[in-house]
């Protein structure tokens, strides 16, 4: 019984993360779509939402690599690449979403360079999350 409850809680958590990722993609797409004419379409909105949902579902809460210490208790010095990619990707994607919401709510009209930078940060962040999640799940 306990296992079923834990699995259900884990699925709900992952779906919540996917919804948060989709919402962040929607905010970034809304900002970019109002500033750059080539990205004003429903397909672009859906693509950004789908990318965010996949990135946040896979990239957040990645399984950690087992800790291996030497006989003397020293750390082996290896960096857990998925954990680092996930952390940086989450930071970039969340930062871009936060900036997008701020610009939308405060009704600013940023220079197109800032808009490109926000979109680029979000896309790199989500891609890093997806790669991190794929690597972490592959090594299990």
VOTI-315539 format. One record per residue: x, y, z of N, C-alpha, C in turn; residue number from 1. Coordinates in nm, 2 decimals. Layout:
<atoms>
ATOM, X, Y, Z, X, Y, Z, X, Y, Z, NUM
...
</atoms>
This chain:
<atoms>
ATOM, 0.08, -0.12, 0.00, 0.00, 0.00, 0.00, 0.09, 0.13, 0.00, 1
ATOM, 0.19, 0.12, 0.08, 0.27, 0.24, 0.09, 0.34, 0.27, -0.04, 2
ATOM, 0.38, 0.17, -0.11, 0.45, 0.18, -0.24, 0.36, 0.25, -0.34, 3
ATOM, 0.23, 0.21, -0.34, 0.13, 0.28, -0.43, 0.12, 0.42, -0.40, 4
ATOM, 0.11, 0.46, -0.28, 0.10, 0.60, -0.24, 0.22, 0.68, -0.28, 5
ATOM, 0.34, 0.62, -0.26, 0.46, 0.69, -0.29, 0.47, 0.71, -0.45, 6
ATOM, 0.43, 0.61, -0.52, 0.44, 0.62, -0.67, 0.34, 0.72, -0.72, 7
ATOM, 0.22, 0.72, -0.66, 0.12, 0.82, -0.70, 0.17, 0.96, -0.66, 8
ATOM, 0.23, 0.98, -0.55, 0.28, 1.11, -0.51, 0.39, 1.15, -0.61, 9
ATOM, 0.48, 1.06, -0.64, 0.59, 1.09, -0.74, 0.53, 1.13, -0.87, 10
ATOM, 0.43, 1.06, -0.92, 0.37, 1.09, -1.05, 0.30, 1.23, -1.05, 11
ATOM, 0.23, 1.26, -0.94, 0.17, 1.39, -0.92, 0.28, 1.50, -0.92, 12
ATOM, 0.39, 1.48, -0.85, 0.49, 1.57, -0.84, 0.55, 1.60, -0.98, 13
ATOM, 0.58, 1.49, -1.06, 0.63, 1.51, -1.19, 0.54, 1.58, -1.28, 14
ATOM, 0.41, 1.55, -1.27, 0.31, 1.62, -1.36, 0.30, 1.77, -1.32, 15
ATOM, 0.31, 1.80, -1.19, 0.32, 1.94, -1.14, 0.44, 2.01, -1.20, 16
ATOM, 0.55, 1.94, -1.20, 0.67, 2.00, -1.26, 0.65, 2.03, -1.41, 17
ATOM, 0.59, 1.93, -1.48, 0.56, 1.95, -1.62, 0.47, 2.07, -1.65, 18
ATOM, 0.37, 2.08, -1.56, 0.28, 2.20, -1.58, 0.35, 2.33, -1.55, 19
ATOM, 0.44, 2.33, -1.45, 0.52, 2.45, -1.43, 0.61, 2.48, -1.55, 20
ATOM, 0.67, 2.38, -1.61, 0.75, 2.40, -1.73, 0.67, 2.45, -1.84, 21
ATOM, 0.55, 2.40, -1.86, 0.47, 2.44, -1.97, 0.43, 2.59, -1.95, 22
ATOM, 0.40, 2.62, -1.83, 0.36, 2.76, -1.79, 0.48, 2.86, -1.82, 23
ATOM, 0.60, 2.81, -1.79, 0.71, 2.90, -1.81, 0.74, 2.91, -1.96, 24
ATOM, 0.72, 2.81, -2.04, 0.73, 2.82, -2.18, 0.62, 2.91, -2.24, 25
ATOM, 0.50, 2.91, -2.18, 0.40, 3.00, -2.23, 0.43, 3.14, -2.20, 26
ATOM, 0.49, 3.17, -2.09, 0.52, 3.31, -2.06, 0.63, 3.36, -2.15, 27
ATOM, 0.73, 3.28, -2.17, 0.84, 3.32, -2.26, 0.79, 3.33, -2.40, 28
ATOM, 0.71, 3.24, -2.45, 0.65, 3.25, -2.58, 0.57, 3.37, -2.60, 29
ATOM, 0.49, 3.41, -2.50, 0.41, 3.53, -2.50, 0.49, 3.65, -2.52, 30
ATOM, 0.60, 3.66, -2.44, 0.69, 3.78, -2.45, 0.75, 3.78, -2.59, 31
ATOM, 0.81, 3.67, -2.63, 0.88, 3.66, -2.76, 0.78, 3.69, -2.88, 32
ATOM, 0.67, 3.63, -2.87, 0.57, 3.64, -2.98, 0.52, 3.79, -2.99, 33
ATOM, 0.52, 3.86, -2.89, 0.47, 4.00, -2.90, 0.59, 4.09, -2.95, 34
ATOM, 0.71, 4.05, -2.94, 0.82, 4.13, -2.98, 0.88, 4.10, -3.11, 35
ATOM, 0.88, 3.97, -3.15, 0.94, 3.92, -3.27, 0.83, 3.86, -3.36, 36
ATOM, 0.80, 3.92, -3.47, 0.69, 3.89, -3.56, 0.70, 3.74, -3.61, 37
ATOM, 0.82, 3.69, -3.63, 0.83, 3.55, -3.69, 0.79, 3.45, -3.59, 38
ATOM, 0.78, 3.48, -3.46, 0.74, 3.39, -3.36, 0.59, 3.41, -3.31, 39
ATOM, 0.51, 3.47, -3.39, 0.37, 3.50, -3.35, 0.29, 3.39, -3.41, 40
ATOM, 0.28, 3.28, -3.35, 0.19, 3.17, -3.40, 0.15, 3.08, -3.28, 41
ATOM, 0.04, 3.01, -3.30, 0.00, 2.91, -3.20, 0.10, 2.80, -3.19, 42
ATOM, 0.15, 2.76, -3.31, 0.25, 2.65, -3.31, 0.37, 2.68, -3.23, 43
ATOM, 0.42, 2.81, -3.23, 0.53, 2.85, -3.15, 0.50, 2.84, -3.00, 44
ATOM, 0.38, 2.88, -2.97, 0.34, 2.88, -2.83, 0.33, 2.73, -2.78, 45
ATOM, 0.27, 2.64, -2.86, 0.26, 2.50, -2.82, 0.40, 2.44, -2.81, 46
ATOM, 0.49, 2.47, -2.91, 0.62, 2.41, -2.90, 0.70, 2.45, -2.78, 47
ATOM, 0.69, 2.58, -2.74, 0.76, 2.63, -2.62, 0.70, 2.56, -2.50, 48
ATOM, 0.56, 2.55, -2.49, 0.50, 2.48, -2.38, 0.54, 2.34, -2.37, 49
ATOM, 0.54, 2.27, -2.48, 0.58, 2.13, -2.48, 0.73, 2.11, -2.44, 50
ATOM, 0.81, 2.20, -2.49, 0.95, 2.19, -2.45, 0.97, 2.21, -2.30, 51
ATOM, 0.90, 2.31, -2.25, 0.91, 2.33, -2.10, 0.85, 2.22, -2.02, 52
ATOM, 0.74, 2.16, -2.07, 0.69, 2.04, -1.99, 0.78, 1.93, -1.99, 53
ATOM, 0.84, 1.90, -2.11, 0.94, 1.78, -2.11, 1.06, 1.81, -2.03, 54
ATOM, 1.11, 1.94, -2.05, 1.24, 1.97, -1.97, 1.22, 1.97, -1.82, 55
ATOM, 1.11, 2.02, -1.77, 1.09, 2.02, -1.63, 1.05, 1.89, -1.58, 56
ATOM, 0.98, 1.80, -1.66, 0.95, 1.67, -1.62, 1.07, 1.58, -1.60, 57
ATOM, 1.16, 1.59, -1.70, 1.28, 1.51, -1.70, 1.40, 1.56, -1.62, 58
ATOM, 1.41, 1.69, -1.63, 1.54, 1.76, -1.58, 1.54, 1.79, -1.43, 59
ATOM, 1.42, 1.80, -1.37, 1.42, 1.84, -1.23, 1.40, 1.71, -1.15, 60
ATOM, 1.47, 1.69, -1.04, 1.47, 1.57, -0.96, 1.53, 1.45, -1.03, 61
ATOM, 1.65, 1.47, -1.09, 1.72, 1.36, -1.16, 1.78, 1.27, -1.05, 62
ATOM, 1.78, 1.14, -1.07, 1.85, 1.05, -0.98, 1.99, 1.08, -0.97, 63
ATOM, 2.04, 1.09, -0.85, 2.18, 1.12, -0.83, 2.27, 1.00, -0.85, 64
ATOM, 2.40, 1.03, -0.88, 2.50, 0.93, -0.90, 2.54, 0.88, -0.76, 65
ATOM, 2.56, 0.75, -0.74, 2.60, 0.70, -0.61, 2.73, 0.76, -0.56, 66
ATOM, 2.74, 0.80, -0.44, 2.86, 0.86, -0.38, 2.97, 0.75, -0.36, 67
ATOM, 3.08, 0.77, -0.41, 3.19, 0.67, -0.40, 3.31, 0.74, -0.33, 68
ATOM, 3.34, 0.69, -0.21, 3.46, 0.75, -0.14, 3.57, 0.64, -0.15, 69
ATOM, 3.69, 0.69, -0.14, 3.81, 0.60, -0.14, 3.82, 0.53, 0.00, 70
ATOM, 3.91, 0.44, 0.01, 3.93, 0.37, 0.13, 3.96, 0.47, 0.25, 71
ATOM, 4.03, 0.58, 0.22, 4.07, 0.67, 0.32, 3.96, 0.78, 0.35, 72
ATOM, 3.84, 0.76, 0.28, 3.73, 0.85, 0.30, 3.73, 0.97, 0.21, 73
ATOM, 3.83, 0.97, 0.12, 3.84, 1.09, 0.03, 3.74, 1.08, -0.09, 74
ATOM, 3.70, 1.19, -0.14, 3.60, 1.19, -0.25, 3.68, 1.17, -0.38, 75
ATOM, 3.61, 1.10, -0.47, 3.68, 1.06, -0.60, 3.69, 1.18, -0.69, 76
ATOM, 3.63, 1.29, -0.67, 3.64, 1.41, -0.75, 3.57, 1.42, -0.88, 77
ATOM, 3.48, 1.32, -0.91, 3.41, 1.32, -1.03, 3.28, 1.41, -1.01, 78
ATOM, 3.26, 1.49, -1.11, 3.14, 1.58, -1.11, 3.02, 1.50, -1.17, 79
ATOM, 2.91, 1.51, -1.11, 2.79, 1.45, -1.16, 2.73, 1.54, -1.26, 80
ATOM, 2.76, 1.51, -1.39, 2.72, 1.59, -1.50, 2.57, 1.62, -1.51, 81
ATOM, 2.48, 1.51, -1.49, 2.34, 1.54, -1.50, 2.29, 1.63, -1.39, 82
ATOM, 2.35, 1.62, -1.27, 2.31, 1.71, -1.16, 2.35, 1.85, -1.19, 83
ATOM, 2.47, 1.87, -1.25, 2.51, 2.01, -1.29, 2.43, 2.07, -1.40, 84
ATOM, 2.40, 1.99, -1.50, 2.32, 2.03, -1.62, 2.18, 2.06, -1.57, 85
ATOM, 2.12, 1.98, -1.48, 1.99, 2.01, -1.43, 1.98, 2.14, -1.35, 86
ATOM, 2.08, 2.16, -1.27, 2.08, 2.28, -1.19, 2.10, 2.41, -1.27, 87
ATOM, 2.19, 2.41, -1.37, 2.21, 2.52, -1.45, 2.09, 2.54, -1.55, 88
ATOM, 2.04, 2.43, -1.60, 1.92, 2.44, -1.69, 1.80, 2.49, -1.62, 89
ATOM, 1.78, 2.44, -1.50, 1.66, 2.49, -1.42, 1.68, 2.64, -1.39, 90
ATOM, 1.80, 2.68, -1.35, 1.83, 2.82, -1.33, 1.80, 2.91, -1.45, 91
ATOM, 1.85, 2.87, -1.56, 1.83, 2.95, -1.69, 1.68, 2.95, -1.73, 92
ATOM, 1.62, 2.84, -1.73, 1.48, 2.84, -1.77, 1.39, 2.92, -1.67, 93
ATOM, 1.41, 2.90, -1.54, 1.33, 2.97, -1.44, 1.36, 3.12, -1.45, 94
ATOM, 1.49, 3.16, -1.47, 1.52, 3.30, -1.48, 1.46, 3.36, -1.60, 95
ATOM, 1.46, 3.29, -1.71, 1.40, 3.35, -1.83, 1.25, 3.36, -1.81, 96
ATOM, 1.18, 3.26, -1.75, 1.04, 3.27, -1.72, 1.01, 3.39, -1.63, 97
ATOM, 1.09, 3.40, -1.53, 1.07, 3.51, -1.43, 1.09, 3.65, -1.50, 98
ATOM, 1.19, 3.66, -1.58, 1.21, 3.79, -1.66, 1.09, 3.81, -1.75, 99
ATOM, 1.04, 3.71, -1.82, 0.93, 3.73, -1.91, 0.80, 3.77, -1.83, 100
ATOM, 0.77, 3.71, -1.72, 0.66, 3.75, -1.64, 0.67, 3.90, -1.59, 101
ATOM, 0.79, 3.93, -1.55, 0.82, 4.07, -1.51, 0.79, 4.17, -1.61, 102
ATOM, 0.84, 4.14, -1.73, 0.82, 4.23, -1.85, 0.68, 4.24, -1.88, 103
ATOM, 0.61, 4.13, -1.88, 0.46, 4.13, -1.92, 0.38, 4.21, -1.82, 104
ATOM, 0.40, 4.18, -1.69, 0.32, 4.24, -1.58, 0.35, 4.39, -1.57, 105
ATOM, 0.48, 4.43, -1.58, 0.52, 4.57, -1.57, 0.50, 4.64, -1.70, 106
ATOM, 0.45, 4.58, -1.81, 0.42, 4.64, -1.94, 0.54, 4.71, -2.00, 107
ATOM, 0.66, 4.65, -1.98, 0.78, 4.71, -2.05, 0.78, 4.67, -2.19, 108
ATOM, 0.86, 4.74, -2.27, 0.88, 4.71, -2.41, 1.04, 4.70, -2.42, 109
ATOM, 1.09, 4.58, -2.39, 1.24, 4.57, -2.39, 1.29, 4.57, -2.54, 110
ATOM, 1.42, 4.60, -2.55, 1.49, 4.60, -2.68, 1.48, 4.46, -2.73, 111
ATOM, 1.47, 4.44, -2.86, 1.46, 4.31, -2.92, 1.58, 4.22, -2.88, 112
ATOM, 1.70, 4.28, -2.85, 1.81, 4.20, -2.81, 1.79, 4.13, -2.67, 113
ATOM, 1.72, 4.20, -2.58, 1.69, 4.14, -2.45, 1.59, 4.03, -2.47, 114
ATOM, 1.49, 4.05, -2.56, 1.40, 3.94, -2.59, 1.46, 3.82, -2.64, 115
ATOM, 1.56, 3.83, -2.74, 1.63, 3.72, -2.79, 1.71, 3.65, -2.68, 116
ATOM, 1.77, 3.73, -2.59, 1.85, 3.68, -2.48, 1.76, 3.60, -2.39, 117
ATOM, 1.64, 3.64, -2.36, 1.55, 3.57, -2.27, 1.51, 3.44, -2.34, 118
ATOM, 1.48, 3.44, -2.47, 1.44, 3.32, -2.53, 1.56, 3.22, -2.54, 119
ATOM, 1.67, 3.27, -2.57, 1.79, 3.19, -2.58, 1.82, 3.12, -2.45, 120
ATOM, 1.82, 3.20, -2.34, 1.84, 3.14, -2.21, 1.74, 3.03, -2.17, 121
ATOM, 1.61, 3.06, -2.21, 1.51, 2.96, -2.18, 1.53, 2.83, -2.26, 122
ATOM, 1.56, 2.85, -2.39, 1.58, 2.73, -2.47, 1.70, 2.65, -2.43, 123
ATOM, 1.81, 2.72, -2.40, 1.93, 2.64, -2.35, 1.90, 2.58, -2.22, 124
ATOM, 1.83, 2.64, -2.13, 1.80, 2.58, -2.00, 1.71, 2.46, -2.02, 125
ATOM, 1.61, 2.46, -2.10, 1.53, 2.35, -2.12, 1.60, 2.23, -2.19, 126
ATOM, 1.68, 2.26, -2.28, 1.76, 2.16, -2.35, 1.86, 2.10, -2.25, 127
ATOM, 1.92, 2.18, -2.16, 2.01, 2.12, -2.06, 1.93, 2.03, -1.97, 128
ATOM, 1.81, 2.07, -1.93, 1.73, 1.98, -1.84, 1.70, 1.85, -1.91, 129
ATOM, 1.66, 1.85, -2.04, 1.63, 1.73, -2.11, 1.75, 1.64, -2.12, 130
ATOM, 1.86, 1.69, -2.15, 1.98, 1.61, -2.16, 2.02, 1.55, -2.02, 131
ATOM, 2.01, 1.63, -1.92, 2.04, 1.59, -1.78, 1.95, 1.47, -1.74, 132
ATOM, 1.82, 1.49, -1.77, 1.72, 1.38, -1.74, 1.75, 1.25, -1.82, 133
ATOM, 1.78, 1.27, -1.95, 1.81, 1.15, -2.03, 1.94, 1.08, -1.98, 134
ATOM, 2.04, 1.15, -1.95, 2.16, 1.09, -1.90, 2.14, 1.02, -1.76, 135
ATOM, 2.07, 1.09, -1.67, 2.05, 1.03, -1.54, 1.97, 0.90, -1.54, 136
ATOM, 1.87, 0.90, -1.63, 1.78, 0.78, -1.64, 1.85, 0.67, -1.71, 137
ATOM, 1.94, 0.70, -1.80, 2.01, 0.60, -1.88, 2.11, 0.52, -1.80, 138
ATOM, 2.16, 0.58, -1.70, 2.27, 0.52, -1.62, 2.21, 0.44, -1.50, 139
ATOM, 2.08, 0.44, -1.48, 2.02, 0.37, -1.37, 2.04, 0.22, -1.38, 140
</atoms>
